[in-house]
């Protein structure tokens, strides 16, 4: 698709999105042999200098964010599981294997080896020491990546407090490491099943909006970007994109790959009294400041290609167009100035 056709398609799409009917009349820029003007000459609009924001809205769902699977890595048999909807905090049991608790530790890195005195240094050691310190077992001093005699001593005290065998060692499956507290959204395992397998699906504990995007809209998925939210039954609010995951889809079932965004609600009070519900998320794709803009209905297609504006005194000024936003379009052209009146359908 060449640039002229691309612009024409974009104009058509934006115009349809506004719910109005706009006729782009084809005229010659010098007015010679021009087709009759379709725009009503009595309708004019001023060329304004303004700020424009190209925005796109997508429907999402209010809940607790995207689900993620949680897998056990401990041997033995599952003897205890949490209830659906339960919130599990640091140090509390996620499940029980062979009647012993498997607690939750906070961290960005799962344990990838068994830990014990005399082992090599590593970031997994620091994860364990940070959790022990947070739970009140910090006899080793400031957490670091060294597993020392004092780390083992603190670990034994923690094990005793939790009714575990006091070995001073920690296996890869003895704890579950997650970025923070989790909420159990559904259980996938049953009592009596092997402890080393799929256990449950969890989410975060803070209210969040989940939005699914087609791959073609991946430009909207920017970590840390602000999003305007309209919560059904709640108040207008803003949110922040805090998580981006991708699903592969299933071509055999007609499922396309998706981008799943987790958007935290900046002000939790905006969702008070709303357990779940539909949310409109408004993404800002691009912004332009101090640009000249006119209503989309003022654009005219020229015989020689491109677009123009017809002034209230009958002159045609060829223009190039920029971003479209809320019925307005950015325009640039020789002789175009702020305050000039142009013919429009709106």
N, C-alpha and C positions, 0 to 999 in steps of 0.2 A: 504494500500500500504506500503510494507516494505521499508527500507531506500535505498536498492540497486535499486529497481524499481523507487523510487522517484527521485534518482539522475539521473537514465537513462532518465526518462521523462523530467527532468529539462534540461539536456544536449540537448536532442532532440529539446525541445522548443526554447532554446537559439540559437542552430545551425540554425534552420529554420528561426529564426528572423534575422540572419545575411545575409540571402539570399545565403549562400554557401552550398554545399553538402559536408558533412564530414562523412567518414566511420569510425566507431569505431570497429576495428578489435579485435576479441577475441583471446588472446594468453595466454599461461601459463607464470607465472612470472619467472619461472626458465628456460624458453625456451624449456623445454622438451615437445615434442608433440605439438609444437606451430603451429597454422594455418599459411599459407603463409602471409607475411606482406603486407597489402594493401597500407600502406603509402609509398610514393616514398622515398627510402632511400637517394636520392640526395637532398631532401628538408629538411633542418634543421632550427631550430630556437633556439635562446639562452634563457635559463631560466633567467628572469629578475626580479630584485627587484623593485617594483613600488607601486604606490597608485592606488587602484581600487575603482570605484563607480558603484554600481548596480543601474541602472536607468530605469524608465518606462515612456513612452510617452503616453499622452492622448490628444485627440482633444477637444478643447473648443471653446467658442465664445466670441469675444470682444464686450463689451457693457457697461452697467453701473451697473453690478452686478445682483445678484438674485432679483427677484421681491418678494414683500411681500404685503399682503393685509392690507388695512387701513379701520377701521370701526369707524363710528360716534357713539357717546354715548349721544348726546344731543337730547332733545325732539323737536317737531315741524316739519317743512317742509323744505326741501332743496330748497333754493332760489338762490344759486350761486355755481358754480363748476369751478375749474381751467381748463385750456386747456391741452390736452395731450402734454407731453414734457415740461411743465412748471416746473421751479425750485422754490421751496418754502423755504425761509430762516426763521430764528428765528424771531418770533413776527409777521410774515405775515399770512394772512388768508389762511387756508387750504380749507375751504368751507364756505358757508353762510347758516344759519338756521334762518328762520323767519326774513330775511333781516339783521341779525346781524352776524358779522364775528366770526369764530371759529379759533383762531390763533394757530400757531405752537410753542410749547415750546420744548427745548432740555432736554433730560434726559434719564436715563436708567430705570426709574420706572414710570409707568403710575399712574395717580391719582386714588386712590381706595376708596376715601370718599370725601364728601363735606368739604371744608375748610373754617374756620371762627374763629373769635376771641373767646377765651375761650375753644378751643378744646385741646385735648391732643397732646403732642409732637409726631413728626414722620418724617421719611425721605421724605415723600411727601411734607411736608412744605418746606424743604430745596430745593427741586427741584423748587418749585414756587419762592422762594426768589432768587435763583441763576439766574433764567430767568428774574425776575424783575430788578435785579441789572445789568445784561448784557444789558437790554433794556433802562437803564438810570433811573430806579425808585428804588433806593436803600437807602431810608431814614432810614431803620431799622438797618444799620450797616452791619457787616459780616454775610452772610447767615448762618442760623443754622436751627434746627428742631423745633423751637418755633414760634407759630403764635401769635404775640403780637399786641398791638394797632398800633405800627409803621408799622407792616406788612400790616394791614388793610388799613392804610393811603396810603401806597405806591401802594397797589392794586387799591384803588379808583382812584388815579391819572392815573394809567395805563388804567383803564377802561374808564375814561373820554377821554383820548387821542385816544382811539380806538372806540369811539362812543357807548360805552356799558353803561348799567345802573350801576351807581356808588354805589354798595352795600358793597364793602369791603369784599365780600365773593367770593368763586370760587367753582363751581360745578364740578363733575367728567367729565362732557361732555363739559365744557366751553372752554377747550383747547385740542389740540392733542399733545401728548408727543411722540417724536421720538428721536433716538440717535443723529441725526444731520439734516442738510438740506436734503430735499427729492426732487426727480424728479418724476413727474407723468408719469408713463409708459402707463397706460390705465385707463379709467373710467368704473366703474361698476354700478354707480347710475345715475339717471336722475333728472332733475329739477322737483320739485313737489313730489318727493318720500319722505318717512319718513326719517328724519335726523338721526335717531338711527338705522343704518344698514350699510351694505357694501357700501363703497363709491368709492374706487379706488385701483389700485395697484401702488406701488411706489418702487423706487430703491434709491440707493445713488446717489450722483452727480458727483463722481469721476469715471474716466474710469476704468473698471475692466474686468477681464476674468471670465466667468462662465464655470465650468467643472462639468459634471455629471459622477459619478463613480458608478459601480456596488458595492453591499454590500461586495463582495469578495475582493475589493480593498480598504477597509476602512483604511488599514494601511498607505495609502498615505495621508489621511486627518488629518494633524497635524497643529493646529492653530499656526501661526507665522513662519511656515517653509518657506524657500526660494524655488522658482521654476524658472527654466529657460524657457523663452517664445520665440517662433518664431512667430511673428505677420505677417500674410499675408498682403503685401503692406506696412509694417512698418519695424522697425529695431529690431534686436535681443535684448532682454531685460531680466531683472529679475523681479519677482513678489513675493509677500508675501501673504500667505493664511490668509485672514482676516475674513472670515465667513464660517461656516459649518452648513448646514441645511439638514434635512432628509425628504424625501417624502415617503408616505406609499405605493404608487402604487395602482393599481386596478386589482386584480387577474381575475375579470370577463372580463376585456379587455386585458388581457395578459401583463399588466404593472407591472414590478417588482419594489420593493422599490429601491430608489436611494439616493445617498449622493451627495448633490450639494455644490460645493466649490466656494466661491468668492475669486478671487485672484487679489489684487490691483497691478497695474503696477507701479514699483518703480520710473521709469523715464517717466513722461507723454509725453515727447518729442518723445519717441519711437513709440507712436501711433498717432503722428500728421498726419492729413490728412486722417485718417482711421476712418470712422464712426462706421462701424461694419465689422466683418470679422472673418475668421477662424484663430484659434491660436493653435499651438502645445505646450502643456505644458509638460516639462520634469521634472519628480519627481526623486529625489535621495532617493532610498530605504535604502541603507546601504553603508558605506564606510569602506575600509580597507587601512591602511598605511603600507608601507615597507614590503609588502608580496611578495613571489616568485610567478611568473605567467608565463604561457605559452599560445600559441594560442590554442583555443578549439580543433583544428584539430590534436593536438599532443596527445590527450587522447586516450588510448586503453583500451578496456574492457578485463579483465582477466578471464580465465576459472573458477578460484576459487571465482570469484566475485570481485567487486571493479574495480579500474582503475590503469593504469600504464603508464609510459613514457619509450620510447625506446631511449637510448643514441646513438650518432653517431658511437660508437664502438660496438653496438649490445646488450648491457645490458638492462634489463628491471627493472625499479625501481617502485615498487608499491607506489601509492600516494593516499592521500585523497584530495578531492576537496572542495573549499570554494565558494566564490561568483563569478558570471559570469558578465563580463562588457566589452562591445564593442569588442567582439571576443576574449577576454582573459579570463582565468580562474585561480583562485588562487589554488596553489598546495602545499602540504606538503608531505615529504617523507624522509626516512632515506637515507643519502648519497646525497641528492639533494642539489645543491648549485648554487649560482648566477654565470652566465657565462657558465654553462654547456650547451652543444648542444644536442638537442633532435630531433628525426624525427617527421615531421609533414606533413599534406596534404596541408598546406598553405604556 
